[in-house]
Amino acid sequence: MPPKPEQFPVSNAELLNSNCRCLSLNRQSLRAELVKPELTDDLYRMIVEERPSLFAESAVFMSESSLNEQLDIIAALERVIALPGYRRRVLAEASETAQFVPQASGVFLGYDFHLSTDGPKLIEINSNAGGALINALLIRSQTPCCEIAGEQQPGRIRLQKASQPPEQCFMAMFDQEWRSERGLMPLSSIAIVDDDPQGQYMLPEFILFKRLFEQQQITAVILDPAELEYRDNALWSGQQKIDLVYNRLTDFSLEEDRHNSLRDAYLAGDVVLTPHPRNHALYADKRNLALFGDMDFLQAIGVDEKTRQILRQGVAHTIKVAEQDAEALWANRKQLFFKPAKGYGGKAAYRGDKLTKRVFDEIIHADYVAQSLILPSHRQLEIADETVDLKLDVRHYVYQGQTQLVCARLYQGQTTNFRTPGGGFAQVVVVSE
C-alpha cells in the first residue's frame, strides 16, 4: 500500500518516485488493444510474453517545473539548430548524403534527459527514436494513479501543441512530411524499413505503424532495404511502388552498400525519406553536443544570452575526444561518459569508471565524445516482493520543435536496455508544485 497523503506533499516528485508502489498498467485493457479478430499478427504474445521488459507497470513522477525546463531546453536547441552559422559548421563535417537538402523535416526526434539534482540535463538527441507508438498504446492502457498523485491518468500530459490523441498527431506528421515534398499528390504507399525487421526487438511497433497507415487506406509494408529496387525513376518493392519510406535504419548516412537502392532513390528525389541523413547530421550527431556547450561559438553565430544560459545549464557538458587529450581524459575518466559520435541505443557507450585501459585506447583512436557523467534519478518499485531501485531517463518525441509525447524509461546497468525486470517504457505523471 502507498503511504497516506499526509506523509509527504504531492508536489515532491522525488518522494513519489521513492514511495509510490501503485501499478498503473491495466493488463486487461492492454490485451483488448492487442487481441482483435481482424489482426493476424499475435501482438499480445510478441509484446507481453516475448518482450516483458518493453514496458513498466508503474508510472514515473516528474515535477511541472522540470517539464517546463525540458521544453525550454528543446526550444533553445531548436533556435540554435535553425541558425545558418550552426548549419554551416555542422554540415562541413557531415556525410555527402547529408548535403542533400530535402523539404521533409524528419519524424520522431528523441530528446533524452536525465533529471539531475540541479535540473534536467539533455544527454543526447536521437534522429529516429523508437517507441512512440508503443507508448501511445500504453497510455490508453493506464488506470488513474491514487489520490496522492491527484488521480491523474499516467501519460496524459497536457502539451500546448499536442491536444490530439498521439496516433492522430503522428499520422498528421507523416502527412506533413509527404505534403512538404509532394504537395497535393495522394500518398498511396509507405515502406517501414529496417535491416532484418523480423529480427528487430521493436518489430511490434513496426506492425503497429503498418496498422496505423492501413487505417488511412495507405498500402504499408515492412521491409529489409535489400527488398527495395530503384528503377524507372521510382523505388519499388516487387511490383509495389513506394511513395514514402519510414526510415528505422541505424546507418544514418546510408553509406552501406546494401542501402544503395534507397540512397539512390532518395538523392534523386524519387522517394520521400523520413527521417533522413541531413536530419541526423543537424540534430543527432553527438559531436553537436560539444557545440551546444561552446559559449564562444554560440555567441559568434548570433545566439542570444538567454538561449546560451539555458543551454549552459540544460545540456550535459560534452567534448570531442582527441588523442592529444588522452592523459587528461584518462585521469578524469570517472567523471565522464564516453559515446560514439554516430552511436545509438547505448551501443559501444561506456561509463569512465568502468573502462579498461584497452577499451580506452580504442576510444582515443575512434570518433567519440566524452560527456560529463550525469547520474540519472531513480524510481523505486516492488518487484517479486523485493524493493528495487531502477534508473530513469525521460524522452520527448519531437517534430518541428514541438513535443508530441513524453515518456520515461526504467532500467539497470549503464544504459537503457529494455532487458531489466520491471523496467522498460513508463508513463509520466506530472505533479504540480
N, C-alpha and C positions, 0 to 999 in steps of 0.2 A: 504494500500500500504506500502511496506517496505521502510525504509529510503534510500536515494540516496547513491551510493557507497562512495562519498567523506565524508559522515558523520561519518564513523568510518572505521578502517582498517580491511581488510578481515582476517588478522591473529588473530584477537581477538575473539576467540570462545565465550567468556562470553558475549560480547556485541551482538553477533549474536543471542545467546540464549535469550537475553533480548528484542531484537528489531525486529528480522525477524518474519513476520506473514505469510509466504508462506505456502500453503498447497501442500505437495508433493505427497500425495497418489492419484493415478489415480483410482477412483472407477470403471470406465468403464473397465479398464484393469483387475482390481481385479475380477470383475464379469465374465469376459471372462475366467479367470483362473478357476473359481469355478463352472460355469454353463456350463456343457458339456453333450451332449446327452448320452454318454456312462456311465455317472456317475449316480448311483441310489440314493446316499446319497445327501440330499439337503444341501450341504456345504455352499452355499451362505446364506441361511436362518440361519444356525447354527452359522456361524461366524459373518456375518454383522448385522443380525437382532436380534439374541438372545444374542450375546456377543459383543455389540457395543463398549465396553471398552477394548477389547482384543488388539486393535491396535490403534495407534495415527495417525492422518492425517498429522502431521508435523514432520519434521526431527529434530534431535538434533545435535549440533555442538561441535566438540572436536578438540583441537589442535594436530598437528602432534607430538609435544614433549610429550604430555600427553599419546598418544597412544604408543609411543616408551617406555615410562616409564612403562606402564602397561605390555608390552611384556617382559621387563627386569625383572619385579617382578615375572611374571609367570615362566620365565626361572630359576630364582633364587630358587623359591619354588620347581620346578621340580628337581633341583640339590640336594636340601636337602632331598626331599622325596625318592630319589634313594639311599641314604646312608644307609648302614646296621645298624649303630647306631641309626638312626632315626626310622627305621622299628622295631628294637627290642623294643625300648621304647614304641612306639605306640601300637604294637601288644600285648604287655604284658597286656594291659588293654582292649583289644578288645574281641569281642564275639568269641564263639567257631567256628562259621561258617567262621569268618574272618581268622582263622588259615589255612583253606584250600587254597592251592596255585594253582589257575588256570593259564593257559597261556594267556587267553584273558586279555586285558588291562582295558577295561571298557569304554563304549561310553559316550559322552556328559557330560564331566566335565564342570561345570559352575563356572567360576571365576568372582565374583561380586565386583565392585569397586564403591566407592564414589569419586567424583572429588573435593577434598578439596582445600582450598586456597593455601596450600603448596604442592600440587601434589596429584596424585591419591593414594587412600588407599584401599587395599584389605580388605573387610569386612567379606567375607566368601567364601568357596568353596562348591559347591553342586555336588553330585555324579550322579544324574540322571536328570540333568537340562532340563526342558521342554522348548518348544518354538522355537527350531532351525529350524524346517521345516516350521512353521508358518512364521518365519522371512524370510526364503528363498522365500516363496511365496510373501511376502510383498515387498521384494527387487525388484522383477520383475514387481511390480505394482506401481513404483515410476516415477514421472516426474522429470526432472532435476531442481535443485534449480536455483534461479535467479542469475544474474551476480555478486551480492555481494559475493556469495559463490562460484564463479567461474563456475557456471552452472554444478556443479557435480551431478552425479546420487546418491541419498542417498542410503547407504548400500553397494555401490560398493567400498569397501576398499581394497586397494592393499596390500595383505599379501604375504610374500615371499613363504610360503609353501601351499597356498590355491588359486592357479590360476584356478582351475577347478570351474565350477558352483557348488553351495552348494550341490545340490542334488547328483551330481556325487561324490563329496567329501564324503558325508555321506554314500552313497552306498559302496564306496571303503572301508570305515571304517568298516562297518558291514562284508564285505568280509574278511578284515584283521582279525577281531575277530574270524571268523569261521576258516580261514586257520591256525591261531595260535594254534587252538585246534585240528583240523581235517585234516590238510594238504590239499591234493588234492581231498578229497571226495566232491561230489557236495552238495551244500546247497539247500535243497528242500523245507523246511518249516520253517516259523517264526511265533511265537506267541507274540503278543503285549499284555502284561499282566499288569493289574491294578485291584485293588478292585473296583467292581461295575463300570466298564469302561463306561457304558452307562450313568451313572450319573456324570461323571467327567467333570469339566469345560474344560479340554483340549481334550475332545473326538474328536473334529475336527482334531486335529493333529494326533491322532491315525489313523483316517481314511486316512489322507494324507500319513502316513507311509505305511499303507496297500496298498494303490495305488502304492507307490514307489516300494515296494517289488514285487508286482504283475507285474509291468512293466519289471522286470528282470526274469519273469517266475518262481517266488518263490511263493508257496502257503502261504498266510498270513491270520491270524485270530486274532481277538481282543477278549480277554478272561478275565474273572474273574478267579483267581487261583483255585477257587472251581471247575472249569470245567476241571481241569487237573487231570490225574491219572497216577501214577507211577507203571508200571507193565512190566514184561518181559524185564527188563534192558532198558527201554525207557520211555519217557514221552509222554502221549497221551492226545488228545482231541477227545473223541469218538473213531473213527477208524483212526483218523489222527495222525500219529507220528510227534512229534515236534522236529526239529533239534536244533533250537536256540530260546531262549526267550529274547525279548527286554523288560527289566525289568523297569516298571514305578512305582513299589511299593514303599511306604514310610516306610515299615517295612524293614529297610536296612539290618538287620541281619537275616531276615527270621525266626524270633523266634515265630511268632504267629501260632497257631495250624492250621488255615485254609491254611497256606502256606506249610504244611508238604510234600505234593507230590513234589512241586517244590524244596524244600530244599533237600529232599532225593535224587532226581534225580541229582541235582547239585553236592552234596557231593560225589555221586557215580561216577561222571564223565560221566553220561549218557545224559546230555544235556549241551549245551553251554549257559551260562547265562551272560548277559551283560546289565548294569553294575552289579557288584556282591558285596557281603559283604566285601571282602578284599579291594576293590576299595574305598568303603565308609570309612572304618577304616583308611586307609592311607591318604586319602585326605579330607574327608568331616566332620568327627567328629570334632565339634567345639572346643574341648579341644586341638586339634592340633594347633590352632591359638596361644595358650599360648606358645607352644614350639617354634613357628616361631619367637617370640619376646624375647626368653630367650637366650641372647647372650652368657652366660657361657655354657649353654647346647650345643648351636650350635658350639662353639669353641671346646668343648670337643669331639664332634663326627667328627671333621675334616672339618668344613665349613670354607672356606677361608674368609679373611677380606672383600673383595669386596662384596661377597654374603651377609655377615652379615650386611654390611652397607645398601645394597638395601632393605633388609627385615626390618631393623630398621626404615628406612624412609617410606617404602611402605606398611607395614601391620599394620592395626589398633591394637593398644596395647590391649592385652586380657589377663585376668587371670581366673583361675578356682575359682568358688565361694566355699568358705569354711565357716562352721559355726563359726569358731574362728575369722573370719574377718567381722562378721555381723555388728559390730558397725561402723567400718571404711567404709564399703560398703554403709551403710545407710547414713552416714554423707556426702559421696561423690556421692550419687546416681544421682544427677542432671547432672553429667558429664559422666554418664555411660549408656550403653545399655545392657540389660540382655537377654541372649539367651539360650534355652535348648541345651545341648551338642549334642543331636541327632535330633534336630528340623529341620524343613524345611519350606520354604514359609512364614516365619514370624509368624508361629504358636507359641503361648504362648511366644512371644518375647515382651519385654517391655522397653520403654524409662524410665530411672530412675526418671525423673521429673514428670512422670505420675503415678508412683507407689503408691498404698495404702500400709499401714503397713501390712495388712492382706496378700496381694499378696507377698510382700517382704518376710514375714515369710515363705511362701510356697516355694519361690525360694531358700532360705537359706538351706532348708532341701531337696532340689531336686538336680538333676545333671545339673547345669547351669554354664555358663561362663559370665563374666562381661567384656564388651568391651568399650574402650574409645568412647564417643559419637562423631562420625564424621558426621558433618552436611552435607547433600547432597547439590549439586549445584541445580540450578533451570532452568527451561525453561518457558518463559512467552509466553502465547498464547491468542488469541481472541476466546472465547467460548461463543456462544449465546450473542454476542455483548458486552461481558464483558471481561476485561483483567484479566487473572487468572495466578497465579504462581503455577507451578507444580514442585515437586521434581523429580530428576532424578538419576538413577544409570546406570552403564554400565556393560554389561555381555559379557564375552568371552566364546564361546563354544570351548573347547579344547580337543584334542585327542593326546595321546602320546607326550605331551608337546607342540603341535603346535596349534595355534588358527586357527579355521576353519571359524568362522563367529563372527562378533561383532555387538551388538545391544544395544539400551538403553531402559529403562523402565520408563515411566512417571506415577506419582501417587500423591495422597494426603494422609495424615494420617501417621501412624508410619512406615508402611512397604508397599512394593509393593503389590497391591491388585487386579488389573485388574477390578476395580469397579468405577474408577474415570472418570467422563465425560471428554472427550478429552485426556484421558491417555491411557496406555497400551504399547505394544511394539512399539518402534520408531526406525527408521533407522538413522544411524550415517553418518554425513558428516565431514570428516577430513579436517581441513583448515591449510594451511602452515603458517609458521612464517617468 
